[in-house]
Amino acid sequence: MPLTTDAEIRDLLENARTIAMVGASDRPDRPSYRVMATLQGHGYRVIPVNPQITGEHVHGEFVFRDLHQLGDPIDIVDIFRRSEVAGEAVDEAIAIGAKAVWMQQGVINEAAAARAEAAGLKVVMDRCPAIDIPRLGIAKIAASQRV
């Protein structure tokens, strides 16, 4: 069952440090661009993943082709993809040993969520961390706490 209570969401966000953003954009008019900046402003390390802009930089971070290229442990894979293709990112998140998958607002894929949960990952669907963080009053992560 996806995480839905404020306590569950707060626990996930307070204990996460590194977020991989699948579908990150280098275009300021895109929601993923703004959400990435917001998450970085709260102290998270956000690693952008987008095969169309691999090798570029977004908000100072190198853009990777896919999750398999990442060498760092990932707490949350934040998915900015259409619902029908979000399962691909979820399967990659499972394969790399991520702790959680977070499907953005409007992204709902029950089958992918079930696969993630069966693999032991926490799942959030149809929500945005950039909205939940201030709503829940989650404090910024201090530099000394970052990975």
Buried (B, 14 or more C-beta within 10 A) or exposed (E): EBBEEEEBBBEBBEEBBBBBBBBBBBEEEBBBBEBBBBBBEBBBBBBBBBEEBBEEEBBEBEBBEBBEEBEEEBBBBBBBBEBEEBBBBBBBBBEBEBBBBBBBBEBEBEEBBBBBBEBEBBBBBBBBBBEBBEEBEBEEBEEEEEE
